[in-house]
Amino acid sequence: MPTTQPPDTGRPGPDALAHAARDRLTVIRGRTYLLLRRLRRTGEVPAGRLEAGLVEIDRASRDLAALIERLEDGIDAPRNGAPPGDAGAD
């Protein structure tokens, strides 16, 4: 008996988005942990290491925000068949 696949909508499914979100959270938590560990052990974090860590945390948090927006677009898609993001367009 053949199995049926859902139609390819060109959008990643919820599992792929959840995996990507967890990846970003891992970066945020990991970098935060490393910076705090260094601070607690030595009482300081070299400026270059602090900046690099904060840049990575910022990038991951922006990526996560974009993923959340994509999820919201899928959830808030209008029922009239218009693509997400076109809800108020005339």
N, C-alpha and C positions, 0 to 999 in steps of 0.2 A: 504494500500500500504506500503510495508516494506521500511524503510529508510536504506540507505547504509552508512556504516562507512568507512572512509579512512583506508587503510591498516596500521597495527601497525608496524612502522619502528624501534621501540625500542628507538627512540629519542624523547625527549619532543618537543611538538609543539611550535610555536612562542608565543602563549599566555602564556604558562607555563614559557618560558624563559623570556618574558617581565615581568611577575609577579615576578620572582626571581630577576631580575635586579632591579625592583622598590623596593623590600625588602632591597637589599644591599644599594641602594641610601638612603633609609629611615634611615638606621643605620648610614651611613656616615653623613648625614645632621643632624640627631638627636644628635649624639655625639658631632659634631662640635658646634652645637647650645648650648648644655649644658656647654661645656668647655668655650666657649666665654662668656656666661651669667655669669658664676662664676667669670671669669677674670674681666669682666666689673663691677660686683657688689662689689667684694672684693679686686681687684687689684692683686690677685694671685690665683693660682690653686695648691693645694698640689701635691707634686711629685707623689705620688701613684695614685691619681685620674687622673692626666695628663697622666701618663704612661698607665694606664688601658684604658683610652679613646683613646689614640693614637694606642694602640695595636688593639682595636676593629675597629677603622677606617682603619687601615692597612689591617686587615683580610677581612673586607668587600670590600675594594678596590681590593684586590687580587681575591676574589670570583667574583666580577663584571668583572674583566679582563678575567677570565676564561670563564665566560658566553659569553662575547663578542667574544672570540676565537671560542666558539662552534657555535655561530651564523655565524661567518665568514666561518667556515668549511662548514656549510650548504649552504651558498651562493656561495662559491667558489668551490663547488663540481664539479669535472671534468665531462664532458658530456659522457665520454666513459664507464660509469658504475662503475668505480673504487670507492671505498669508500672514503669519505673525508680524507685528510691527506696522501693518497697514490699517489697523482698527479705526483710526481717526482720520485717515486720508480721504479726501474727496476729489 
